[in-house]
Amino acid sequence: MRAEAAVAEAKTGTNRAATLGDVARRAGVSLSTASKALNGRGEVAPSTRERVEHAARELGFTTNLVARSLLEGKTGTVGLLTSDLEGRFVIPILMGAEDAFGAGQVNIFLCDARGDAIREQHHIRALLNRRVDGIIVVGHKTNPRASLGHRLPVPVVYAYAPSEDPTDHSITPDNRGGGRLAAEHVLSCGRTRIAHITGDPAYAAAVDRAQGVSDALASAGLKLVGEPMFSVWTEQWGRDATAALLDSHPEVDAIVCGSDQIARGVLDTLRDYGRRIPEDVAVIGFDDWRALTLNARPPLSTIDPGLQELGRMAARALFGAIEAGETSPGTSYAPGRLVIRGSTIATR
């Protein structure tokens, strides 16, 4: 490491190792673009990626030095503040963020506010007293949450639950895009009589996924069979909703579900009604909850919302904000990924 640092010092003309900011300046790009290029993200043009990589080689910079660059004049600590540490969606986000921070490279203080605003303020004060360099706030659902404001002395990035303030930096799943991806998949399987059964309409995720499904059908010149069926995120609702759907619309040939739990209930009722899956009715879920999808009969096709990648995106955004001294405003969306299994395409 000493030899590596010496090379970097010689090439930067300073007594310090090259930082991501040095690479960005040498390549003539923004910090976020330099980070994406060096981390293999697909949003960067090949010519830009080559220019950034060339600058990194000239400066002796490698991506494992991102964490070290934070240590210049900093404490090398960050705060991860969540409101639901036991939540199934929060844990993958935290794992992704920790992965991007690098094991042992940056010290992480993890705090759980348990959905209590007073407890959240207590944790924020405690993190600031520890002189963290930045904070990632992880929500428990994708509904917008109250901003912490702009008076804090460190940058803040909001993950999963976006801030209500558009001038904050937020990263949230692309639920609308995921709903569209699910519907496009069953359309590609030749299905044209498609219904949608989903969860609580008080959740932004349910509304956004339903909108994505409708968008995809509209692009194909089709409409949903009936209206989107909203209620609770349970297998029982999936069973009850499917029974009602088949009684009123026996012609349905595909059901897009707002969650894997709902989809498991849908599969149960389809079998009870003697419908073959996927030959008669294709079924796709959402969330890729492996305990449900892999043990379903047949295994459940689904949309993976990419929560670990969302956590990595949040960590990279915080890296950039710490170097720049401020966050860039706006909301970024983590794309979902289609996972195809036997509930939509028959396997031998």
MIVOGU-413271 format. One record per atom (N, C-alpha, C): z, x, y. Coordinates in steps of 0.02 Angstrom, whole numbers, padded with zeros to 5 digits, always signed. Example, Ala and Ser with C-alpha at 12.3 -4.5 7.8 and 13.67 -1.06 7.14 Angstrom:
% residues 2
+00390+00660-00284
+00390+00615-00225
+00390+00660-00165
+00354+00642-00112
+00357+00684-00053
+00394+00645+00002
% end
This chain:
% residues 348
+00000+00041-00060
+00000+00000+00000
+00000+00043+00063
+00034+00101+00061
+00035+00143+00121
-00034+00170+00136
-00071+00190+00084
-00139+00215+00095
-00183+00160+00123
-00176+00100+00095
-00216+00044+00119
-00202+00030+00192
-00138+00032+00211
-00120+00019+00281
-00147+00074+00326
-00146+00136+00301
-00171+00191+00343
-00245+00182+00358
-00283+00161+00307
-00354+00148+00318
-00363+00094+00371
-00325+00040+00364
-00331-00015+00412
-00313+00008+00482
-00261+00050+00488
-00240+00073+00554
-00296+00114+00586
-00327+00156+00545
-00381+00198+00573
-00439+00156+00597
-00454+00103+00561
-00512+00063+00578
-00499+00015+00635
-00437-00006+00644
-00421-00050+00700
-00404-00010+00762
-00392+00055+00753
-00377+00097+00810
-00307+00085+00836
-00263+00058+00794
-00194+00044+00815
-00147+00073+00763
-00083+00063+00774
-00034+00085+00725
-00011+00027+00681
-00053-00022+00672
-00036-00079+00631
-00093-00094+00582
-00077-00133+00530
-00128-00155+00482
-00170-00210+00513
-00232-00215+00490
-00277-00267+00515
-00251-00336+00498
-00260-00383+00543
-00240-00452+00532
-00301-00496+00526
-00289-00558+00506
-00343-00607+00502
-00376-00616+00571
-00336-00612+00624
-00363-00617+00691
-00411-00561+00707
-00396-00500+00683
-00441-00444+00694
-00508-00456+00660
-00505-00483+00599
-00566-00498+00562
-00607-00551+00598
-00573-00603+00621
-00608-00657+00656
-00643-00631+00718
-00608-00589+00756
-00638-00561+00817
-00697-00516+00801
-00690-00474+00750
-00744-00429+00731
-00806-00468+00709
-00795-00525+00673
-00851-00564+00647
-00877-00615+00698
-00839-00625+00753
-00860-00673+00804
-00852-00745+00782
-00798-00759+00743
-00787-00828+00720
-00715-00847+00736
-00698-00911+00725
-00630-00935+00736
-00585-00913+00679
-00519-00918+00691
-00471-00902+00638
-00481-00945+00576
-00490-01010+00587
-00497-01056+00530
-00560-01039+00490
-00615-01021+00524
-00676-01003+00489
-00667-00939+00449
-00633-00890+00479
-00620-00827+00443
-00578-00840+00381
-00527-00884+00388
-00484-00900+00331
-00523-00934+00276
-00565-00983+00295
-00606-01018+00245
-00654-00970+00209
-00684-00926+00247
-00732-00879+00217
-00698-00833+00166
-00640-00808+00184
-00605-00760+00141
-00571-00793+00082
-00560-00860+00086
-00528-00896+00032
-00578-00934-00011
-00643-00922+00001
-00694-00952-00042
-00706-01025-00031
-00687-01052+00027
-00698-01123+00041
-00772-01136+00051
-00795-01196+00031
-00866-01211+00031
-00896-01231+00097
-00854-01241+00149
-00879-01267+00213
-00912-01214+00257
-00915-01152+00234
-00939-01096+00275
-01010-01078+00254
-01054-01069+00302
-01123-01049+00288
-01124-00980+00256
-01169-00968+00209
-01172-00903+00174
-01177-00844+00222
-01217-00850+00275
-01225-00795+00322
-01160-00780+00359
-01123-00834+00375
-01058-00825+00409
-01008-00793+00362
-01006-00817+00299
-00960-00788+00250
-00974-00713+00242
-01038-00695+00237
-01056-00625+00229
-01033-00584+00289
-01040-00612+00350
-01019-00576+00410
-00944-00565+00411
-00907-00617+00391
-00833-00612+00389
-00812-00561+00337
-00841-00565+00277
-00823-00518+00224
-00839-00447+00244
-00896-00437+00279
-00915-00370+00302
-00863-00344+00352
-00841-00388+00398
-00791-00368+00447
-00725-00350+00413
-00707-00389+00361
-00645-00376+00325
-00648-00308+00290
-00706-00292+00261
-00713-00227+00228
-00710-00170+00279
-00741-00179+00337
-00739-00127+00389
-00668-00113+00411
-00628-00166+00416
-00560-00159+00442
-00509-00144+00386
-00532-00144+00324
-00485-00132+00269
-00438-00190+00257
-00461-00250+00277
-00419-00310+00269
-00434-00344+00203
-00382-00365+00167
-00390-00405+00107
-00349-00468+00114
-00368-00521+00078
-00335-00585+00087
-00261-00584+00070
-00240-00536+00027
-00169-00534+00012
-00127-00506+00070
-00161-00489+00125
-00125-00466+00184
-00112-00522+00234
-00135-00583+00218
-00125-00638+00264
-00051-00649+00278
-00012-00650+00224
+00059-00661+00235
+00090-00604+00275
+00068-00541+00261
+00096-00484+00297
+00080-00488+00371
+00022-00515+00388
+00004-00519+00459
+00052-00563+00498
+00084-00609+00462
+00132-00652+00497
+00195-00614+00517
+00206-00559+00484
+00270-00525+00495
+00272-00486+00560
+00215-00478+00594
+00215-00442+00657
+00253-00481+00711
+00311-00459+00727
+00350-00492+00778
+00377-00559+00756
+00375-00574+00691
+00398-00637+00665
+00454-00625+00614
+00485-00680+00592
+00538-00674+00543
+00512-00677+00472
+00449-00698+00463
+00421-00703+00396
+00449-00761+00357
+00472-00813+00392
+00499-00872+00359
+00465-00935+00385
+00457-00984+00342
+00429-01049+00363
+00473-01104+00333
+00469-01162+00363
+00505-01220+00339
+00458-01270+00306
+00478-01297+00249
+00443-01353+00217
+00491-01412+00219
+00474-01462+00259
+00518-01520+00269
+00485-01581+00238
+00517-01610+00188
+00491-01670+00155
+00541-01727+00161
+00516-01787+00149
+00561-01845+00150
+00570-01874+00080
+00541-01842+00030
+00544-01869-00038
+00533-01814-00089
+00583-01772-00099
+00575-01713-00142
+00563-01733-00215
+00586-01792-00235
+00576-01814-00304
+00508-01847-00314
+00470-01857-00260
+00408-01894-00265
+00355-01857-00305
+00318-01896-00345
+00266-01868-00387
+00209-01838-00347
+00198-01863-00286
+00143-01838-00245
+00164-01778-00203
+00228-01773-00187
+00252-01719-00144
+00253-01652-00180
+00275-01651-00243
+00283-01588-00279
+00219-01548-00282
+00161-01578-00301
+00099-01537-00301
+00082-01508-00233
+00096-01545-00180
+00082-01519-00112
+00125-01458-00098
+00189-01462-00115
+00234-01406-00105
+00212-01346-00147
+00190-01359-00208
+00167-01304-00251
+00106-01270-00222
+00059-01310-00195
+00000-01281-00165
+00016-01239-00104
+00063-01265-00062
+00083-01227-00003
+00116-01161-00023
+00161-01165-00072
+00195-01104-00094
+00146-01054-00121
+00096-01078-00158
+00044-01034-00185
+00007-00998-00129
-00010-01034-00076
-00046-01003-00021
-00002-00954+00018
+00062-00969+00023
+00107-00923+00059
+00116-00858+00020
+00109-00861-00046
+00114-00800-00086
+00185-00787-00108
+00193-00779-00174
+00260-00768-00202
+00292-00706-00172
+00349-00715-00140
+00386-00660-00112
+00360-00633-00047
+00302-00656-00024
+00272-00630+00037
+00303-00663+00099
+00316-00728+00094
+00346-00765+00149
+00405-00804+00121
+00461-00802+00155
+00520-00839+00134
+00513-00912+00156
+00527-00958+00110
+00518-01029+00122
+00586-01064+00119
+00601-01103+00170
+00660-01146+00170
+00637-01217+00157
+00659-01246+00101
+00639-01313+00081
+00695-01362+00098
+00678-01414+00135
+00727-01464+00157
+00703-01534+00138
+00748-01576+00114
+00731-01645+00096
+00771-01693+00140
+00735-01729+00183
+00768-01776+00229
+00782-01843+00196
+00754-01855+00137
+00766-01916+00098
+00751-01980+00137
+00701-01975+00180
+00680-02034+00218
+00727-02054+00274
+00774-02010+00292
+00823-02025+00344
+00805-01985+00408
+00793-02021+00462
+00773-01988+00525
+00827-01942+00552
+00890-01961+00545
+00945-01919+00570
+00949-01855+00528
+00944-01863+00463
+00945-01804+00420
+00886-01758+00435
+00828-01787+00451
+00769-01747+00468
+00783-01705+00530
+00812-01735+00582
+00828-01698+00642
+00877-01642+00628
+00925-01655+00585
+00974-01603+00566
+00938-01544+00534
+00892-01558+00488
+00855-01504+00454
+00811-01466+00503
+00781-01500+00550
+00739-01465+00600
+00782-01416+00640
+00840-01439+00662
+00885-01393+00700
+00905-01334+00657
+00919-01346+00593
+00940-01292+00548
+00882-01242+00539
+00822-01267+00532
+00764-01222+00524
+00753-01180+00586
+00759-01211+00644
+00749-01174+00706
+00804-01122+00716
+00865-01139+00695
+00920-01091+00699
+00907-01030+00654
+00869-01041+00601
+00851-00986+00557
+00789-00948+00582
+00763-00970+00639
+00706-00938+00671
+00644-00937+00628
+00630-00994+00596
+00567-00998+00557
+00508-00991+00604
+00453-00967+00578
+00393-00957+00618
+00350-01019+00624
+00362-01068+00581
+00323-01129+00582
+00351-01178+00531
+00329-01241+00535
+00355-01294+00492
+00297-01336+00466
+00298-01351+00401
+00254-01401+00372
+00295-01463+00356
+00274-01520+00381
+00309-01583+00369
+00268-01623+00318
+00298-01636+00260
+00262-01670+00206
+00288-01742+00199
+00245-01791+00210
+00265-01861+00204
+00262-01885+00132
+00290-01945+00119
+00290-01972+00051
+00236-02023+00039
+00200-02044+00092
+00141-02086+00085
+00095-02070+00143
+00034-02096+00140
-00016-02075+00189
-00017-02117+00253
+00031-02161+00261
+00037-02196+00324
+00056-02147+00379
+00027-02154+00439
+00046-02109+00494
+00121-02112+00508
+00150-02055+00526
+00221-02050+00540
+00231-02027+00612
+00293-02035+00636
+00309-02015+00704
+00303-01939+00711
+00277-01918+00769
+00271-01847+00783
+00339-01817+00800
+00347-01752+00785
+00407-01717+00806
+00402-01696+00879
+00345-01709+00910
+00336-01691+00980
+00311-01620+00989
+00302-01602+01051
+00273-01536+01066
+00323-01489+01102
+00387-01506+01097
+00437-01464+01129
+00467-01412+01082
+00449-01417+01018
+00476-01367+00971
+00445-01299+00986
+00483-01245+00976
+00458-01178+00993
+00412-01148+00940
+00399-01185+00886
+00356-01159+00832
+00303-01211+00816
+00246-01190+00788
+00194-01238+00770
+00215-01281+00710
+00188-01342+00709
+00203-01390+00655
+00138-01417+00628
+00133-01419+00562
+00075-01449+00528
+00101-01507+00486
+00067-01564+00490
+00086-01624+00452
+00042-01630+00391
+00072-01637+00332
+00035-01641+00270
+00048-01708+00235
-00004-01737+00207
-00004-01801+00171
+00003-01859+00220
+00061-01866+00252
+00069-01917+00304
+00048-01888+00371
-00007-01911+00401
-00029-01882+00464
+00016-01903+00521
+00017-01863+00574
+00055-01881+00634
+00020-01937+00671
+00060-01979+00703
+00032-02032+00745
+00000-02003+00808
+00019-01942+00826
-00007-01910+00886
-00071-01872+00869
-00128-01892+00896
-00191-01859+00879
-00195-01787+00903
-00150-01766+00947
-00151-01697+00970
-00113-01651+00922
-00079-01679+00872
-00048-01638+00819
-00101-01619+00768
-00085-01570+00726
-00129-01551+00671
-00104-01583+00607
-00146-01625+00576
-00127-01660+00515
-00179-01649+00461
-00156-01650+00398
-00200-01645+00340
-00180-01698+00291
-00226-01741+00271
-00210-01798+00229
-00266-01807+00177
-00252-01840+00121
-00305-01851+00071
-00361-01895+00099
-00421-01883+00076
-00478-01925+00095
-00480-01985+00048
-00435-02033+00058
-00431-02091+00014
-00493-02135+00019
-00521-02141+00078
-00581-02180+00085
-00639-02148+00047
-00645-02082+00054
-00696-02046+00016
-00684-02050-00059
-00620-02049-00079
-00604-02055-00150
-00623-02122-00179
-00610-02176-00140
-00630-02242-00162
-00706-02247-00169
-00740-02218-00122
-00814-02218-00125
-00837-02179-00186
-00806-02122-00200
-00825-02081-00257
-00816-02119-00323
-00761-02156-00328
-00747-02196-00389
-00801-02249-00399
-00817-02285-00345
-00867-02338-00350
-00936-02310-00365
-00953-02254-00333
-01018-02224-00346
-01025-02203-00419
-00969-02182-00449
-00972-02162-00519
-00989-02221-00564
-00954-02278-00556
-00969-02335-00600
-01039-02362-00585
-01061-02357-00523
-01130-02377-00507
-01180-02333-00545
-01164-02268-00549
-01208-02221-00584
-01209-02235-00659
-01158-02270-00684
-01156-02289-00754
-01194-02355-00767
-01227-02380-00715
-01267-02440-00723
-01229-02505-00712
-01169-02501-00685
-01129-02562-00675
-01145-02592-00606
-01150-02658-00604
-01168-02693-00542
-01120-02749-00525
-01077-02769-00572
-01030-02824-00559
-00959-02794-00559
-00942-02767-00502
-00884-02723-00495
-00827-02757-00457
-00767-02753-00484
-00707-02781-00452
-00660-02725-00433
-00612-02741-00389
-00564-02690-00366
-00494-02719-00368
-00450-02686-00407
-00380-02705-00413
-00338-02647-00387
-00295-02660-00338
-00259-02604-00307
-00188-02624-00289
-00154-02582-00251
-00083-02589-00239
-00065-02623-00174
-00007-02603-00148
+00024-02634-00089
-00019-02623-00027
-00041-02677+00007
-00082-02669+00067
-00044-02639+00126
+00022-02634+00120
+00061-02600+00173
+00051-02524+00170
+00022-02500+00115
+00008-02429+00107
-00063-02415+00133
-00069-02367+00178
-00135-02349+00203
-00181-02327+00147
-00153-02295+00095
-00194-02272+00039
-00230-02330+00006
-00196-02387-00004
-00227-02444-00036
-00284-02471+00006
-00273-02477+00070
-00324-02504+00115
-00384-02457+00119
-00370-02392+00126
-00424-02342+00132
-00466-02339+00069
-00433-02340+00011
-00471-02337-00052
-00514-02399-00061
-00487-02457-00043
-00526-02519-00047
-00587-02516-00001
-00578-02488+00058
-00634-02483+00105
-00688-02436+00077
-00667-02382+00045
-00715-02336+00016
-00755-02369-00039
-00722-02410-00081
-00758-02446-00134
-00810-02493-00103
-00789-02531-00052
-00835-02577-00019
-00894-02541+00014
-00880-02483+00044
-00933-02443+00076
-00986-02423+00024
-00964-02400-00034
-01011-02378-00086
-01054-02435-00110
-01022-02493-00121
-01061-02551-00145
-01110-02574-00092
-01089-02574-00029
-01134-02595+00025
-01194-02549+00029
-01184-02484+00019
-01240-02436+00020
-01289-02450-00036
-01263-02479-00091
-01306-02495-00148
-01333-02567-00144
-01319-02603-00089
-01342-02671-00080
-01304-02721-00122
-01241-02704-00138
-01200-02748-00179
-01136-02767-00144
-01101-02817-00172
-01035-02836-00148
-00987-02837-00207
-00923-02833-00191
-00872-02838-00243
-00876-02906-00277
-00857-02908-00340
-00845-02972-00374
-00777-02998-00348
-00779-03053-00311
-00718-03078-00280
-00695-03033-00223
-00633-03041-00203
-00603-03001-00150
-00561-02945-00181
-00549-02891-00144
-00502-02840-00169
-00435-02873-00186
-00406-02856-00242
-00344-02886-00265
-00286-02838-00251
-00247-02853-00199
-00190-02812-00178
-00125-02839-00205
-00079-02795-00224
-00011-02816-00240
+00032-02753-00247
+00063-02743-00305
+00109-02686-00315
+00076-02633-00359
+00105-02572-00358
+00076-02516-00395
+00104-02513-00466
+00093-02563-00506
+00123-02564-00573
+00072-02582-00627
+00089-02564-00689
+00047-02584-00746
+00048-02660-00754
+00105-02691-00742
+00109-02764-00750
+00061-02799-00703
+00057-02775-00641
+00009-02804-00594
-00063-02794-00620
-00076-02736-00648
-00143-02725-00676
-00159-02774-00732
-00110-02789-00775
-00120-02838-00829
-00132-02908-00801
-00087-02929-00755
-00092-02996-00727
-00156-03006-00687
-00173-02956-00646
-00233-02963-00604
-00296-02966-00646
-00298-02927-00701
-00357-02927-00744
-00366-02994-00779
-00310-03024-00801
-00314-03090-00832
-00343-03141-00783
-00318-03140-00722
-00344-03187-00671
-00417-03173-00656
-00435-03108-00652
-00504-03089-00637
-00552-03113-00692
-00535-03103-00755
-00579-03121-00810
-00585-03197-00817
-00531-03233-00800
-00534-03306-00803
-00582-03334-00751
-00585-03302-00693
-00627-03327-00639
-00695-03293-00635
-00699-03231-00660
-00762-03193-00657
-00773-03157-00723
-00789-03193-00775
-00798-03161-00841
-00856-03113-00844
-00899-03115-00793
-00959-03072-00793
-00944-03000-00770
-00884-02985-00748
-00869-02919-00721
-00884-02865-00773
-00916-02809-00751
-00932-02755-00797
-00901-02688-00777
-00861-02687-00723
-00825-02626-00703
-00767-02645-00658
-00712-02609-00665
-00654-02620-00623
-00632-02552-00595
-00633-02547-00529
-00607-02488-00495
-00535-02502-00476
-00489-02459-00497
-00417-02471-00486
-00390-02424-00433
-00342-02449-00395
-00313-02409-00341
-00263-02357-00364
-00243-02359-00428
-00199-02308-00455
-00206-02306-00531
-00183-02252-00562
-00185-02246-00634
-00137-02295-00668
-00080-02309-00636
-00033-02357-00664
-00066-02426-00671
-00099-02448-00618
-00133-02512-00620
-00187-02511-00673
-00224-02456-00677
-00279-02450-00726
-00253-02456-00797
-00194-02429-00813
-00167-02435-00880
-00155-02508-00898
-00130-02548-00850
-00121-02619-00862
-00188-02654-00871
-00238-02634-00832
-00305-02663-00839
-00332-02652-00909
-00324-02591-00936
-00348-02576-01003
-00315-02622-01055
-00250-02634-01047
-00214-02677-01095
-00245-02747-01098
-00255-02777-01039
-00280-02846-01038
-00353-02850-01061
-00393-02801-01045
-00462-02801-01069
-00464-02802-01145
-00421-02762-01177
-00418-02762-01250
-00395-02830-01276
-00344-02860-01242
-00319-02925-01263
-00375-02978-01261
-00421-02971-01213
-00476-03019-01206
-00537-02999-01249
-00529-02948-01288
-00582-02928-01333
-00639-02891-01300
-00627-02863-01241
-00680-02825-01206
-00677-02751-01227
-00734-02724-01244
-00739-02653-01262
-00742-02610-01198
-00707-02554-01202
-00704-02508-01145
-00733-02441-01168
-00786-02416-01138
-00819-02440-01077
-00881-02483-01090
-00897-02498-01154
-00961-02532-01168
-00968-02597-01129
-00915-02639-01128
-00918-02703-01093
-00894-02696-01021
-00840-02661-01011
-00811-02652-00944
-00789-02580-00936
-00815-02547-00884
-00793-02479-00867
-00732-02483-00821
-00686-02436-00829
-00624-02436-00789
-00612-02366-00762
-00596-02362-00698
-00579-02297-00668
-00516-02305-00626
-00472-02256-00629
-00409-02258-00591
-00411-02211-00531
-00351-02194-00508
-00345-02150-00450
-00278-02114-00454
-00278-02049-00443
-00220-02005-00438
-00219-01951-00492
-00253-01961-00549
-00252-01914-00605
-00181-01895-00625
-00141-01947-00639
-00074-01937-00665
-00081-01926-00740
-00078-01862-00761
-00097-01843-00829
-00057-01880-00883
+00006-01894-00870
+00046-01929-00920
+00016-01998-00936
-00019-02027-00889
-00051-02091-00899
-00124-02084-00920
-00162-02042-00885
-00234-02040-00897
-00251-02012-00966
-00217-01960-00988
-00234-01928-01051
-00209-01968-01111
-00158-02008-01101
-00130-02047-01156
-00154-02119-01158
-00199-02136-01111
-00228-02203-01111
-00277-02210-01170
-00292-02272-01188
-00341-02286-01240
-00398-02328-01211
-00457-02300-01200
-00475-02229-01206
-00448-02189-01147
-00451-02122-01149
-00429-02082-01092
-00463-02106-01028
-00424-02105-00974
-00444-02139-00912
-00482-02094-00864
-00541-02115-00845
-00576-02082-00789
-00536-02097-00725
-00537-02050-00678
-00495-02059-00619
-00520-02015-00562
-00487-02021-00505
-00500-01978-00448
-00438-01934-00437
-00449-01869-00441
-00396-01821-00425
-00396-01811-00349
-00341-01830-00315
-00340-01824-00242
-00333-01754-00215
-00326-01704-00259
-00325-01634-00236
-00263-01616-00196
-00204-01636-00221
-00143-01626-00181
-00123-01552-00176
-00134-01514-00229
-00117-01442-00223
-00162-01409-00172
-00226-01427-00171
-00270-01399-00121
-00249-01421-00051
-00225-01483-00045
-00200-01506+00020
-00142-01462+00043
-00097-01444-00003
-00042-01400+00015
-00066-01332+00036
-00117-01306+00002
-00145-01241+00021
-00178-01246+00090
-00213-01301+00103
-00244-01311+00168
-00191-01311+00223
-00135-01344+00210
-00081-01348+00260
-00052-01279+00274
-00043-01239+00221
-00016-01171+00230
-00065-01128+00269
-00129-01133+00253
-00179-01093+00290
-00182-01114+00363
-00175-01180+00375
-00175-01204+00445
-00114-01177+00482
-00058-01173+00447
+00002-01146+00480
-00006-01072+00493
-00036-01034+00446
-00050-00964+00458
-00088-00955+00523
-00143-00992+00529
-00184-00987+00589
-00148-01006+00652
-00106-01058+00648
-00069-01081+00707
-00017-01029+00728
+00014-00996+00679
+00064-00945+00696
+00031-00886+00731
-00027-00866+00706
-00063-00810+00738
-00088-00829+00807
-00113-00891+00813
-00142-00913+00877
-00089-00934+00927
-00029-00950+00902
+00025-00972+00946
+00025-01047+00959
-00023-01083+00929
-00027-01156+00937
-00069-01185+00882
-00060-01249+00870
-00100-01283+00820
-00162-01313+00852
-00214-01321+00813
-00274-01355+00837
-00266-01430+00824
-00283-01473+00872
-00271-01544+00864
-00320-01576+00815
-00299-01634+00788
-00344-01673+00746
-00321-01678+00674
-00356-01719+00636
-00339-01731+00566
-00394-01706+00521
-00375-01667+00470
-00421-01643+00419
-00408-01683+00355
-00461-01690+00314
-00455-01730+00254
-00469-01688+00192
-00422-01689+00144
-00431-01654+00081
-00474-01697+00035
-00530-01671+00011
-00574-01712-00030
-00547-01723-00100
-00563-01781-00128
-00545-01796-00197
-00598-01769-00245
-00582-01773-00310
-00627-01747-00361
-00632-01797-00418
-00692-01813-00439
-00703-01859-00494
-00687-01825-00561
-00645-01858-00602
-00629-01834-00669
-00654-01887-00718
-00704-01870-00757
-00736-01918-00801
-00706-01913-00871
-00683-01971-00897
-00658-01975-00966
-00689-02036-01000
-00660-02056-01055
-00691-02106-01097
-00690-02178-01072
-00654-02193-01019
-00650-02262-00996
-00712-02283-00955
-00754-02235-00938
-00815-02253-00901
-00878-02231-00938
-00873-02178-00977
-00930-02154-01017
-00908-02146-01089
-00941-02183-01133
-00921-02182-01204
-00931-02112-01233
-00882-02091-01272
-00887-02027-01307
-00890-02039-01382
-00923-01994-01416
-00931-02002-01489
-00872-01971-01525
% end
